């Protein structure tokens, strides 16, 4: 599986959570929906490898955009999401970048970076164009969450 292409194709994907209309990297790697923790799945090691590789991809940012769950966003959607955030239609907290750091103790800790600090300067579409770029169904999913 080419995980980068998977995220690029869909634009916004969940790391492992289930959602009716948003695909999941873990389920794609497993080849099926996963019940419970992906760590316990027979392809858990492969899922970890794929997610670790995506974590370092400069074209992809991990946030908690969808339902507070870890969500990967390809850079092609950054301007549309930033436009909705600037227009007050999307809470900036949902675009906080989540990075996993390997500590000296051998554990992983999440570090959070506000959208204003990680998001590059870019030309933003107007909010209506942002919704069009995201697609109506995805935009409705995003705009009806709190």
C-alpha positions in Angstrom: 0.0 0.0 0.0 1.2 3.5 -0.9 -0.1 5.3 2.2 1.0 8.8 0.9 -1.1 8.2 -2.2 -4.0 7.0 -0.1 -4.0 10.2 1.9 -3.5 12.4 -1.1 -6.4 10.7 -3.0 -8.9 11.1 -0.2 -7.5 14.4 1.2 -8.7 13.8 4.7 -8.5 10.4 6.4 -8.8 9.1 9.9 -5.8 7.3 11.5 -7.8 4.5 12.9 -11.3 5.6 14.0 -14.5 4.5 12.3 -16.7 7.0 10.4 -19.5 6.5 7.9 -17.9 8.6 5.2 -14.2 9.1 6.1 -11.7 6.3 5.3 -9.2 5.1 7.8 -5.5 4.3 7.2 -5.5 1.4 9.7 -8.6 -0.2 8.0 -7.0 0.3 4.6 -3.8 -1.4 5.7 -5.7 -4.2 7.4 -7.9 -4.7 4.4 -11.0 -4.6 6.6 -12.7 -2.5 9.4 -11.0 -3.1 12.7 -12.9 -3.9 15.9 -11.1 -2.6 19.0 -7.5 -1.5 19.0 -5.5 -1.7 15.8 -2.5 -2.6 18.0 -4.0 -6.0 18.6 -4.8 -6.7 15.0 -2.8 -9.3 13.1 -1.5 -6.4 10.9 -0.7 -4.1 13.8 3.0 -4.0 13.1 2.4 -3.1 9.5 -0.2 -0.4 10.5 2.4 1.0 12.9 5.1 1.1 10.2 2.7 2.9 7.8 1.5 5.4 10.3 5.1 6.1 11.4 6.1 6.8 7.8 3.2 9.1 7.3 4.0 11.0 10.5 7.2 12.3 8.9 5.5 13.2 5.6 5.8 17.0 5.0 2.7 17.0 2.8 0.5 15.6 5.5 -0.5 17.0 8.9 -2.2 15.0 11.7 -4.9 16.9 13.7 -8.1 16.0 15.6 -10.3 17.5 12.8 -13.0 14.7 12.7 -14.9 14.0 15.9 -11.8 14.8 18.0 -10.1 11.7 16.5 -6.6 11.7 14.9 -7.1 12.8 11.4 -4.6 13.2 8.6 -5.0 16.0 6.1 -3.2 16.3 2.8 -1.8 19.8 2.0 -4.2 20.2 -0.9 -6.9 20.8 1.7 -5.0 23.2 3.9 -6.0 26.4 2.2 -9.8 25.4 2.2 -9.6 24.5 5.9 -7.6 27.7 6.8 -10.3 29.8 4.9 -13.1 28.2 6.9 -11.1 28.7 10.1 -10.5 32.4 9.2 -14.2 32.9 8.5 -15.0 31.5 11.9 -16.8 28.4 10.5 -14.2 26.0 11.8 -12.6 26.0 15.3 -8.9 26.5 15.1 -8.4 23.9 17.9 -9.5 21.2 15.4 -6.5 22.2 13.2 -4.0 21.8 16.0 -1.1 19.7 14.7 -0.5 16.5 16.7 3.1 15.1 16.5 4.2 12.0 18.2 7.6 12.2 19.8 9.7 9.3 21.0 11.0 10.2 24.4 14.3 9.2 26.0 12.3 6.8 28.3 11.2 4.9 25.2 7.6 6.0 25.2 5.7 8.1 22.8 4.2 11.5 23.7 2.0 13.8 21.7 3.1 17.3 21.2 0.4 19.8 20.0 1.2 22.8 17.7 -1.5 25.5 17.1 -2.6 25.9 13.5 -1.2 29.4 13.4 2.3 28.1 14.1 2.4 25.1 11.6 0.2 26.3 8.8 2.2 28.0 6.1 1.2 31.4 4.6 -0.9 30.7 1.5 -3.6 32.2 -0.6 -7.0 31.4 0.8 -10.2 30.8 -1.2 -13.4 32.5 -0.1 -15.5 30.3 2.3 -17.9 29.2 -0.5 -15.0 28.1 -2.7 -13.5 26.3 0.3 -16.7 24.3 0.7 -16.7 23.5 -3.0 -13.0 22.4 -2.8 -13.7 20.1 0.2 -16.9 18.7 -1.4 -20.3 19.2 0.0 -20.5 16.0 2.1 -17.1 16.5 3.7 -17.8 20.2 4.3 -21.1 19.4 6.0 -19.4 16.8 8.2 -16.8 19.4 9.3 -19.1 22.3 9.8 -21.7 20.4 11.8 -19.2 19.2 14.5 -18.2 21.2 17.5 
